[in-house]
Amino acid sequence: MFMSKWFSWLCAGGCACALLPPLQKMAAADVVGLLNGSSEQSTFNVGTTQNDLSAIGWLEFSGDSRAWQDPAYGGGVNGILIHQTSTTGLFEARYDTNVALRPNTTYYLIVDVGFGGTAAGGSGTSTVQLGTFSGGVFSSSTAATRTAKRNGGAYDNVFSDRSCLTFTTGGSVAPGSTLGISLARTSGTNTAYWLGFDNAVLWALPSNFSYVGNLDGTSLQSTFYDSALGGNVDDTNLPGGWLEFQGNTRVFGNLAAAGPGYGVISADANKANFSILYDTQTPIQANTEYLLTTEIGFATLTGSSPIAGNFRLEIGTWDGANFTSLAANSGAVSFISSGFESGASGITALNLTTGTLVSGQNVAVRLSRIDGGTANWQGFDNVILRAAPVPEPNAFIMFVSMLLGLLAYAWRRKK
């Protein structure tokens, strides 16, 4: 009798399964709001000129800015955020994601910087901020001001720089705070026309990420630093198990010549392309989120001429002979200062989420300098790979849900 009453209450609104919490896979790393790399809010691909940024949720905080996409201009089809009327005009635009700030979470913001004009050469200064909104007021948590040297037309998806910001919350956060970003051109004295922004992507990463293999930010494999190596190592087999996948590379750390830190650069011409690969010796896991970050620097003392380097990051698998790319990200970084480490000119990130079926091969990363670019001695340093499990629905809850659903169906049929 008790069971009959209980099932009657449980199924009053229909099948028992409908009354249980949704059994959905929760991602370990989530994009925040609409800053997902594909929406208008993220890419500014509005199909025309949109002077009213509020139409896509952005706020003109100062100056006049617009989302601009003109397929007829220069043959380009890519949208960017630029000034409305002035080639070198200053502006600041802000975006409130309306997503609440979470405790014990690390946030990564990546924004591409480019130029809408066809004129070659020149540079422009931008400031990117990541912070919070509360009561309509924006507060910056972290910021980066950088001078980008024109590397091509952003309307053709040729960018000149990338800003990457990160901050981590503690165990408690201010109630009512939402995440937001600010993009601004902050110097009008530079010579490159129509500095703008594109591909604003914001990730939220929980604190349960662990390092994969030796890519932990401190090891030889991660930093390329070994006092026994000396300053300039030209070695077919890079230290720590890195492989030369394409081209000829070396570890460079001549502190007297090119600022602080060690990194991997070409061992041939200063603008030569190359790829390096690292096998983590760790089998790829199902239902797992991987996050790769790396710094990009230049082993050169001068940035007097336009210097920007193109790169490609990849996460994949390695069977000892073949690399299978599962996720990739390409972009550009402008010369900011010489060297690596604290002198690095940029940082970038790439993530991959695996499903229930994986190959069982080892996780591997591949870093490439691509398309030559204008940068002398571009290289990589501080390579870090993190992983976190993606929670799956509890098998027991799934079993009980199915059982209750079947019992409820049988009870209704009997009734």
QUIQUIFEN-V40364 format. One record per backbone hydrogen bond with DSSP energy under -0.5 kcal/mol. CO is the residue of the C=O (numbers start at 1). NH is the residue of the N-H. If there is no record, write none. Layout:
CO;NH
CO;NH
//
This chain:
1;5
2;6
3;7
4;8
5;9
6;10
7;11
9;12
11;14
15;18
15;19
16;19
17;20
22;24
28;206
30;204
31;33
32;35
34;36
35;202
39;42
39;43
40;44
42;200
44;46
48;50
48;69
49;51
50;67
51;53
52;55
53;56
53;58
54;57
57;96
59;61
59;94
62;92
63;65
64;84
66;68
66;82
67;50
68;80
70;73
72;74
73;76
80;68
80;82
81;197
82;66
86;89
87;194
87;195
91;185
92;61
92;62
93;183
94;59
95;97
95;181
99;179
104;207
105;169
106;205
107;167
108;203
109;165
110;201
111;163
112;198
113;160
113;161
114;196
115;154
115;155
122;150
123;192
124;148
125;186
125;187
126;146
127;184
128;144
129;182
130;141
130;142
131;180
132;139
133;178
134;137
137;134
139;132
142;130
144;128
144;146
146;126
146;148
148;124
152;115
152;154
153;156
153;158
154;157
155;77
155;78
157;159
161;113
163;111
165;109
167;107
170;104
174;177
177;101
178;133
179;97
179;98
180;131
181;95
182;129
183;93
184;127
184;186
185;91
187;125
193;117
194;116
196;114
197;81
198;112
199;201
200;37
201;110
202;32
203;108
204;30
205;106
206;209
210;387
211;213
212;215
214;216
215;385
219;223
220;224
222;383
224;226
226;229
226;230
227;230
231;253
232;234
233;235
233;251
236;238
236;244
238;241
239;242
242;238
243;245
243;277
246;275
248;267
248;268
249;235
250;265
251;233
252;263
253;255
254;257
254;258
255;259
260;340
263;252
263;265
264;380
265;250
269;272
270;377
270;378
274;369
275;245
275;246
276;367
277;243
278;280
278;365
282;363
287;390
288;290
288;354
289;388
290;352
291;386
292;350
293;384
294;348
295;381
296;345
296;346
297;379
298;300
298;339
307;335
308;374
308;375
309;333
310;370
311;331
312;368
313;329
314;366
315;326
315;327
316;364
317;324
318;362
322;319
323;325
324;317
327;315
329;313
331;311
333;309
337;336
339;298
340;343
341;344
346;296
348;294
350;292
352;290
355;287
356;358
361;284
362;318
363;280
364;316
365;278
366;314
367;276
368;312
368;370
369;274
371;373
377;299
379;297
380;264
381;295
382;384
383;217
384;293
385;212
386;291
387;210
388;289
389;391
391;26
394;398
395;399
396;400
397;401
398;402
399;403
400;404
401;405
402;406
403;407
404;408
405;409
406;410
407;411
408;412
409;413
410;414
411;415
//
